[in-house]
């Protein structure tokens, strides 16, 4: 009997690649999107808005038994922290963090009843660094990292393994859907432009999302998956630099990388 996999945010990028990777290996795969379009290739797309408890309930009931949950849905809001409105910040936290909590809480009762399941949360290396221009995205992914760490310990004795994947720069298209800040503050014009170009250049040169998809599939198939996995060129050195370098030196390197005033 094939396993059943639910992948949120599967209309593009890492989510779509992940759904296709599982389907290619014989799984029964459901992908989700707020505006689903036929995916083909063995993936059934369902409507899901992770910000809505009712939408989550309907989606999970439609799927039924879920053996593997991949929480990938997320958004970004590009802009310096003072320029981002509280409503925009809340939108990011609702989608990237609380959305994962809603879907996970809807799926966990079935996994607990079967004493089996795999949950893979897609975070970001941004959780390690408060990168200029994406402060609330980084905050949401940092919250997701700590939540995943706690949940992993809480459900381990029930036969449920929870893991976090933290990709670096991959070609996902997340910035294409990012809303613009409503008002810009002149004092930030130069640094904001530098941060914008740095971020967009990194994503244009990003790696193939298929690499993350294959990693997620292997995590789900593992008998004893680890709690955290890095993905991409910066996956190893960013956390190491953050923990090993003196704070002043790390901040200097960050400002230099983003071409900010030093």
KANORGI-V389648 format. One line per field, one symbol per residue. ss: DSSP state (a for helix, b for strand, c for the rest). psi: psi as a letter, one per 30 degrees, with the letter a starting at -180 (. if undefined). burial: I if it has 16 or more other ideal C-beta (glycine too) atoms within 10 Angstrom, else O. A space follows every 50 residues. Layout:
ss=???
psi=???
burial=???
//
This chain:
ss=cccbbbbcccccaaaaaaaaaaaacccbbbbbbccccccbccbbbbbccc ccaaaaaaaaaaaccccbbbbcccccbbbcaaaccaaaaaaaaaaaaaaa aaaaaaaaaaaaaaccbbbbbbccaaaacccccbaaaaaaaaaaaaaaaa aaaaaaaacbbbbbbbbccbcccaaaacbbcccccaaaaaaaaaaaaaaa aaaaccbcaaaaaaaaaaaaaccccccbbbbcccccaaaaaaaaccaaaa aaaaaaaccccc
psi=kllkkkjlhgflbeeeeeeeeeefggljkklllfiklkeahgkkklkkjf fkeeeeeeeeeeebkjekkjjfkllkjklleffkleeeeeeeeeeedfee eeeefffeeeeeefhklkkjkjblffffkikkfhefeeeeeeeeeeeeee eeeegefggkkklkkjlbjlifgefegkllkfkkkeffeeeeeeeeeeee eeeegllkffeeeeeeeeeefkfillekklklegeefeeeeefekkeeee eeeeeeeghlk.
burial=OOIIIIIIIIIIIIIIIIIIIIIOIOIIIIIIIOOOOOIOOOIIIIOIII IOOOIIOOIIOOIOOIIIIIIIIIIIIIIIOOIIOOOIIOIIIIIIIIII IIIIOIIIOIIOOOOOIIIIIIIIIIIIIOIIIIIIIIIIIIIIIOIIOO IIOOIOOOOIIIIIIIIIIIOIOIOOOIOOIOOOOOOIOOIIOIIIOIIO OIIOOIOOIOOIIIIIIOIIOOOOIOOIIIIIIIIOOIIOIOOOOOOOOO OOOIOOOIOIOO
//
